[in-house]
Amino acid sequence: MEYAVVIEKTSENYSAYVPDLPGCVATGTTPESITQLIQDAIAFHLEGMRKGGLLVPDPQASTVLVEV
């Protein structure tokens, strides 16, 4: 499965979250590190959902870049 991930630059690092998985977040110091960290966070989040007997949601969110 592929989930949409939003990566944001903050004043001191990068943060990422997954709109389809509330509470699934990560922070890192570089764009490269945040990609791996959020991938690990998604796997951990889904494992916890499965162990807890929760239904894993299908990916629904998508992203587009809009030029203005």
N, C-alpha and C positions, 0 to 999 in steps of 0.2 A: 504494500500500500504506500501511497505517497500523500503526505499531508502538506498543506500550504504552511509555510513558516514566515513570520514577519521578523526581520532583523532591523534593529534600530541602533544608531550611534548615539551614545550618551556623552556627557562631558568627560567621562573617565574611562569608559569601556564600551562594549557592545552588549545588547540584550536581545533575546529572541523569545518568541512565544508562538504557540500553535492555536489558531482560532477554533479548530474543531476539538481541541483537548484542553478545556479550561484548567488552569493550574499547571500546565506543562510549560515550564520556562527554563531559561539558562542565561548565564552571563559569561562573557569571556573578554580577553584583552585584544584579540585580533579578529578580523572577519574569518580567517581560516579556522581559528580555534572555536569560534561560536558555532560554526557549521557542525563540527564533530560533537561538541557538547550538546547541542539541541538534538542531534541524532541519538545520542546516548540517552538523553532525557525522555525522548519519545519512546524508545524501547523500554525503559524503566517504567514509565507511566502506563504503557499498555500491559506490561507484565503484572503490575499492581492491579489494574482493572480486572484482568482475567482471574487472578488469584482471589480477588474479592467477589467474583461472580457477577461482575458488571458487564454489560454489553459494550463491546468496543465499537465506537461509531465509525461508519464509513466516512472517508474524506468528503467534505461538502464545499469547503471554502476554496476560493481560487484567487489569484492575484493578476493584476494587469498593471503595466506602466503607462501612464497617460502623459503625453507631452503637452506642455502649455507654453 
